[in-house]
Amino acid sequence: MKVLYFAYGSNMSLERLRSRIASVKVIGRAFLKDWNMVLNKRSRDGSGKANLVESPGDVTWGVLYEIHNSDLDTLDRVEGGYQRITVQVQQPDGTVVEAVTYISGNLTNDPRPYRWYKELILSGAREHNLPQDYIARLEGLPVKSDNDPETAG
């Protein structure tokens, strides 16, 4: 059985997601109404990571993937500190589908990512041709200085 997964952060990068789970098939761009992507999830490395907060009137763009149901456990594990939820996302042609995504209540008071993480989000957004105004919003997000560009979290 397969399930749809809505990625809005670093997993928008197909290469990153494929390194985590093998059964990935790109469906295409989609958006989530009344949620805002913020970088307030507390990471082990002290930086902010992508998260969703309910925000009436806002829209979060991302990438819809199809994955095997059996890969959800792996995704749950690599998405440590997040909980899986089910949301309704809309594709550009107007089709609304149910997908799983991840949110976190483990928040930081300094919602800024390291530059490498922001670039990972941006590369996924560009790879899947998300709307220019959304990419511009992502480009404008502040970052914190990163002394170790290889640090992951």
C-alpha angles and dihedrals in degrees: 000000000000133000134196117243123197112210118193103161134039092331089070083083104090091206092055094046093045089053087058101041128014103206096073121141120177113233096174145250121334139164138221116219123219094016128101126208109229132168098233102117108116111238127203088242093059096252132111121260130197117286139160126238125185108255119165112229095018126112129208117201122207146140126284115217132181114223136171114267088233090064093061091085090055091047090049089053097048090045091062115176092027130098123217116240134175119240139173112243128186125223120215091258090060097257112142117209137176116247139166121242137162135252132175136212090192097101136182128215089220105059097188126117127213113262093251091057093047089050090052090055091046094049090053091047091051093042090059095039098240114186114292094235090054092049089049089054090051091048089055095056112116120243134203122233113269120206093184114044091189094059110120129189 
